[in-house]
Amino acid sequence: MNDDPLAQSTTDNLAQDFVSFAVDAGVLRFGEFKTKAGRLSPYFFNAGLFDDGAKLGRLAQFYARRLVASGLQFDMLFGPAYKGITLAAAVAIELARLGHNVPYAYNRKEAKDHGEGGTLVGAPVRGRVLIIDDVISAGTSVRESIAMIRAAGAEPCGVTIALDRQEKASAEGVDAPHSAVQFVQRELGLAVVAIATLDDLLQFLSVQSNAVLASHLPAVQAYRGRYGVAQ
């Protein structure tokens, strides 16, 4: 799936364009935010704020172009509830626009006991299934998705996310030597395709002419130095 000239020509700049878009949309913010791991992060990425048609459509373009450029082979998309549902639908539309029409499915949090029943909605889950989400925090959603996909007789082939935070995973307050993304890659054996990474965010801040944005660079660098993982 790497035959789209536009995707190939913009791949090097895609991450920078995405970070800029996320900042402009108010999805990527700077300050002091407490993470699920209890850390104080100098930035916060909230994909739920891609909350109108224009922003969601542009987000889908970034996902689709990154996937096409990656060359990762997949037969369908799977969006874990809840954020993954919207992402799967939007990215399927954009992939079709780029000439790569693939089906998509998602899950319900609770099984439906009438109509078609079950927890899976959408196209039949089969073949090589790509899981789509906003970030990977602990890998719980990925593991749950893998179980549902395999129970349906299909095989997960990878995960695509918007932002790889490139920071150590944490369990019960203890830092691991690897990130959640690395756990998915190494322990679960799945490819991970991210639109952008924390390193891309640092690059964005390092070339800023906007003094307010540039002022956040030292704090983000310090956070990367304390909690970052080797790539």
C-alpha positions in Angstrom: 0.0 0.0 0.0 2.8 2.4 -0.8 1.9 3.5 -4.3 0.4 6.9 -3.5 2.8 9.6 -4.8 1.4 12.3 -2.5 2.0 10.1 0.5 5.6 9.4 -0.5 6.4 13.0 -1.2 5.1 14.3 2.1 6.3 11.5 4.4 9.3 13.3 5.7 7.2 16.4 6.6 4.1 14.5 7.8 5.0 14.4 11.4 5.9 18.1 11.6 2.7 19.0 9.8 0.7 16.8 12.2 2.3 18.3 15.4 1.6 21.8 14.0 -2.0 20.8 13.3 -2.5 19.3 16.7 -1.2 22.4 18.4 -3.3 24.7 16.3 -6.4 22.5 17.0 -5.8 22.7 20.8 -5.3 18.9 20.9 -1.7 19.2 21.9 -1.2 21.5 24.9 1.6 22.6 27.1 1.8 23.2 30.8 1.7 20.7 33.7 -0.5 17.7 33.4 -0.7 14.6 35.5 -0.6 11.3 33.5 -2.2 8.0 34.3 1.2 6.9 35.6 1.2 9.8 38.1 3.9 11.7 36.3 3.8 15.5 35.7 4.0 15.9 32.0 4.8 19.2 30.3 2.5 18.4 27.5 -0.9 16.8 27.0 -2.4 15.1 23.9 -6.2 14.7 23.9 -7.4 13.2 20.7 -11.0 13.7 21.9 -10.6 17.4 20.9 -10.5 16.5 17.2 -14.2 17.2 17.7 -15.6 18.6 14.5 -15.8 17.5 10.9 -12.9 19.5 9.6 -10.5 18.4 12.3 -11.5 14.8 12.1 -11.2 14.8 8.4 -7.7 16.2 8.5 -6.7 13.8 11.2 -7.9 10.9 9.0 -5.7 12.3 6.2 -2.7 12.0 8.4 -3.4 8.5 9.5 -4.2 7.4 5.9 -1.1 8.9 4.4 1.2 7.5 7.1 -0.3 4.1 6.6 0.1 4.2 2.9 3.6 5.4 3.2 4.5 2.7 5.7 3.8 -0.2 3.3 2.1 -2.2 6.1 -0.2 -4.7 4.6 -3.6 -5.1 6.2 -7.1 -6.2 5.1 -9.3 -4.2 7.4 -9.4 -1.7 10.3 -10.5 -2.4 13.8 -11.4 0.4 16.2 -11.6 -0.4 19.9 -14.3 1.4 21.8 -14.6 4.2 22.2 -12.2 6.6 20.4 -11.2 3.9 18.0 -14.7 3.7 16.6 -14.6 7.2 15.1 -11.0 6.8 14.0 -11.7 3.5 12.1 -14.7 5.0 10.3 -12.9 8.3 9.4 -9.7 6.6 8.3 -11.6 4.0 6.2 -13.2 6.9 4.3 -9.9 8.6 3.7 -8.2 5.4 2.6 -11.0 4.8 0.1 -10.5 8.3 -1.2 -6.9 7.5 -1.8 -7.8 4.3 -3.6 -7.4 1.8 -0.8 -10.9 0.7 0.1 -10.9 -1.5 3.2 -13.7 -2.6 5.5 -13.8 -1.7 9.2 -15.3 -3.0 12.4 -15.4 -2.0 16.1 -16.6 -3.4 19.4 -19.3 -2.6 21.9 -18.4 -2.4 25.5 -21.3 -4.6 26.4 -22.7 -7.5 24.3 -26.0 -6.9 22.6 -28.6 -9.6 23.3 -31.0 -8.8 20.4 -30.7 -8.2 16.6 -27.3 -9.4 15.4 -26.1 -9.7 19.0 -22.5 -10.0 20.1 -19.9 -7.3 20.8 -18.5 -6.8 17.2 -20.1 -4.3 14.8 -19.4 -3.6 11.2 -17.7 -5.8 8.6 -16.8 -9.4 9.4 -13.5 -9.5 11.2 -11.2 -11.6 8.9 -7.7 -11.6 7.4 -5.0 -9.2 8.6 -6.5 -6.7 11.0 -5.0 -3.3 11.8 -6.0 -1.9 15.2 -6.4 1.9 15.2 -6.3 4.1 18.3 -5.0 7.5 19.4 -2.2 6.5 21.7 -0.9 3.4 23.5 -0.7 4.1 27.2 -0.5 0.7 28.9 -1.3 -1.7 26.1 -4.5 -2.9 27.7 -6.8 -1.8 24.8 -4.4 -3.5 22.4 -4.4 -6.8 24.3 -8.2 -6.7 24.5 -8.5 -6.0 20.8 -6.1 -8.9 20.0 -8.3 -11.3 21.9 -11.4 -10.2 20.1 -9.8 -10.3 16.7 -8.4 -13.8 17.3 -11.7 -15.0 18.7 -13.3 -14.0 15.5 -10.8 -16.1 13.5 -8.7 -13.3 12.2 -5.1 -12.2 12.9 -4.0 -8.8 14.2 -1.1 -7.4 12.1 -0.4 -4.1 13.7 -1.5 -1.0 15.5 -1.6 2.6 14.2 -1.7 5.6 16.6 -1.5 9.3 16.3 1.3 9.9 18.9 4.1 7.7 20.3 5.0 9.4 23.6 8.3 7.3 23.7 8.3 7.1 27.4 8.8 4.3 29.9 5.7 2.2 30.7 4.7 2.1 34.4 3.1 -0.6 36.5 2.1 0.2 40.1 4.4 3.1 40.2 7.4 1.2 38.9 9.0 2.4 35.7 9.7 -0.3 33.1 12.8 -0.1 30.8 10.5 -0.2 27.7 7.6 1.9 26.5 4.1 0.7 25.9 4.7 0.9 22.2 7.9 -1.2 22.5 5.9 -3.8 24.6 3.4 -4.1 21.8 6.2 -4.5 19.2 8.5 -6.8 21.1 6.1 -8.8 23.4 3.0 -8.9 21.3 4.7 -9.0 18.0 2.8 -6.3 16.3 4.0 -3.5 14.1 3.2 0.0 15.4 2.8 2.9 12.9 2.6 6.3 14.5 1.9 9.6 12.8 4.4 11.4 15.1 6.6 10.8 18.1 7.8 12.8 21.1 11.1 13.3 19.1 9.0 14.9 16.4 7.4 17.2 19.0 10.9 18.2 20.2 12.0 18.9 16.7 8.9 21.1 16.2 9.6 23.1 19.3 13.3 23.4 18.5 12.7 25.3 15.3 9.9 27.6 16.6 9.9 31.3 15.8 6.9 31.5 18.2 8.5 32.4 21.5 5.7 31.0 23.6 5.9 27.6 22.0 9.7 27.6 22.0 9.7 28.3 25.7 8.3 24.8 26.4 11.3 23.1 24.8 13.4 22.8 27.9 10.6 21.2 30.0 9.8 18.7 27.2 13.5 17.9 26.8 13.8 17.3 30.6 10.8 15.0 30.6 12.2 13.0 27.7 15.5 12.8 29.5 13.9 11.5 32.7 11.2 9.1 31.3 12.2 8.6 27.7 13.2 5.2 26.2 16.0 4.4 23.8 14.8 3.7 20.3 
